[in-house]
Amino acid sequence: MEKGGGAIRLMESLPSRLRPALFHDRDGVINFEKNYDYRIENFEFNAGIFDLCCTNINRNMPIVVAIHQARIG
């Protein structure tokens, strides 16, 4: 595989069912974990999360947010 864009071209040529995706958990990855806090005024994003997401979007990689909190509807 060539350096640079070769991996990206290979990934983009795969059928959508075989393409990788970026999975994030909410607490501790996307945001700082604060004792199961669900209020928006206390939500604080982790540094670099938007850069990571933008990098993967530019690589045409879907982003999935996984949560398991009962209070999130």
Short mmCIF file of the C-alpha atoms (twelve columns), coordinates in Angstrom:
data_MODEL
# 
_entry.id   MODEL 
# 
loop_
_atom_site.group_PDB 
_atom_site.id 
_atom_site.type_symbol 
_atom_site.label_atom_id 
_atom_site.label_alt_id 
_atom_site.label_comp_id 
_atom_site.label_asym_id 
_atom_site.label_seq_id 
_atom_site.Cartn_x 
_atom_site.Cartn_y 
_atom_site.Cartn_z 
_atom_site.pdbx_PDB_model_num 
ATOM 1  C CA . MET A 1  0.000   0.000  0.000  1 
ATOM 2  C CA . GLU A 2  1.361   3.386  -0.919 1 
ATOM 3  C CA . LYS A 3  1.998   6.165  1.572  1 
ATOM 4  C CA . GLY A 4  -0.352  9.083  1.967  1 
ATOM 5  C CA . GLY A 5  -3.727  8.777  0.305  1 
ATOM 6  C CA . GLY A 6  -3.430  5.117  -0.677 1 
ATOM 7  C CA . ALA A 7  -5.149  3.840  2.441  1 
ATOM 8  C CA . ILE A 8  -7.908  6.387  2.058  1 
ATOM 9  C CA . ARG A 9  -8.479  5.423  -1.590 1 
ATOM 10 C CA . LEU A 10 -8.550  1.750  -0.626 1 
ATOM 11 C CA . MET A 11 -11.077 2.421  2.142  1 
ATOM 12 C CA . GLU A 12 -13.292 4.483  -0.169 1 
ATOM 13 C CA . SER A 13 -13.328 1.693  -2.747 1 
ATOM 14 C CA . LEU A 14 -14.783 -0.820 -0.278 1 
ATOM 15 C CA . PRO A 15 -18.519 -1.513 -0.240 1 
ATOM 16 C CA . SER A 16 -20.226 0.501  2.513  1 
ATOM 17 C CA . ARG A 17 -20.933 -2.624 4.578  1 
ATOM 18 C CA . LEU A 18 -17.169 -3.316 4.811  1 
ATOM 19 C CA . ARG A 19 -15.960 0.200  5.524  1 
ATOM 20 C CA . PRO A 20 -14.582 1.043  8.954  1 
ATOM 21 C CA . ALA A 21 -16.362 3.463  11.270 1 
ATOM 22 C CA . LEU A 22 -15.251 5.405  14.323 1 
ATOM 23 C CA . PHE A 23 -17.206 4.452  17.460 1 
ATOM 24 C CA . HIS A 24 -17.151 6.785  20.475 1 
ATOM 25 C CA . ASP A 25 -18.540 6.330  23.939 1 
ATOM 26 C CA . ARG A 26 -19.981 9.525  25.368 1 
ATOM 27 C CA . ASP A 27 -18.626 9.716  28.932 1 
ATOM 28 C CA . GLY A 28 -14.856 9.856  29.091 1 
ATOM 29 C CA . VAL A 29 -14.278 9.987  25.332 1 
ATOM 30 C CA . ILE A 30 -16.464 12.748 23.902 1 
ATOM 31 C CA . ASN A 31 -16.864 14.592 27.177 1 
ATOM 32 C CA . PHE A 32 -15.358 14.641 30.650 1 
ATOM 33 C CA . GLU A 33 -17.150 12.138 32.849 1 
ATOM 34 C CA . LYS A 34 -18.895 13.893 35.717 1 
ATOM 35 C CA . ASN A 35 -20.786 11.368 37.818 1 
ATOM 36 C CA . TYR A 36 -23.561 10.591 35.354 1 
ATOM 37 C CA . ASP A 37 -24.473 14.223 34.818 1 
ATOM 38 C CA . TYR A 38 -27.105 14.770 32.132 1 
ATOM 39 C CA . ARG A 39 -27.547 18.553 32.313 1 
ATOM 40 C CA . ILE A 40 -26.319 20.453 29.252 1 
ATOM 41 C CA . GLU A 41 -24.880 23.281 31.350 1 
ATOM 42 C CA . ASN A 42 -22.436 20.809 32.933 1 
ATOM 43 C CA . PHE A 43 -21.422 19.125 29.669 1 
ATOM 44 C CA . GLU A 44 -17.741 19.707 28.799 1 
ATOM 45 C CA . PHE A 45 -16.154 18.327 25.607 1 
ATOM 46 C CA . ASN A 46 -12.739 16.649 25.781 1 
ATOM 47 C CA . ALA A 47 -9.911  18.482 24.047 1 
ATOM 48 C CA . GLY A 48 -9.281  17.217 20.540 1 
ATOM 49 C CA . ILE A 49 -12.593 15.416 20.026 1 
ATOM 50 C CA . PHE A 50 -13.650 17.745 17.198 1 
ATOM 51 C CA . ASP A 51 -10.260 17.441 15.463 1 
ATOM 52 C CA . LEU A 52 -10.529 13.654 15.673 1 
ATOM 53 C CA . CYS A 53 -14.038 13.690 14.232 1 
ATOM 54 C CA . CYS A 54 -13.069 16.098 11.434 1 
ATOM 55 C CA . THR A 55 -10.096 13.915 10.494 1 
ATOM 56 C CA . ASN A 56 -12.344 10.894 10.186 1 
ATOM 57 C CA . ILE A 57 -15.038 12.793 8.295  1 
ATOM 58 C CA . ASN A 58 -12.355 13.920 5.818  1 
ATOM 59 C CA . ARG A 59 -11.471 10.228 5.414  1 
ATOM 60 C CA . ASN A 60 -15.132 9.503  4.648  1 
ATOM 61 C CA . MET A 61 -15.392 7.416  7.825  1 
ATOM 62 C CA . PRO A 62 -18.777 7.390  9.583  1 
ATOM 63 C CA . ILE A 63 -18.869 8.366  13.259 1 
ATOM 64 C CA . VAL A 64 -21.121 6.514  15.695 1 
ATOM 65 C CA . VAL A 65 -21.808 7.703  19.243 1 
ATOM 66 C CA . ALA A 66 -22.581 4.864  21.644 1 
ATOM 67 C CA . ILE A 67 -24.272 5.652  24.928 1 
ATOM 68 C CA . HIS A 68 -25.724 3.454  27.615 1 
ATOM 69 C CA . GLN A 69 -27.108 6.027  30.055 1 
ATOM 70 C CA . ALA A 70 -30.698 5.463  31.151 1 
ATOM 71 C CA . ARG A 71 -31.440 9.197  31.304 1 
ATOM 72 C CA . ILE A 72 -30.484 9.867  27.683 1 
ATOM 73 C CA . GLY A 73 -33.586 9.685  25.506 1 
# 
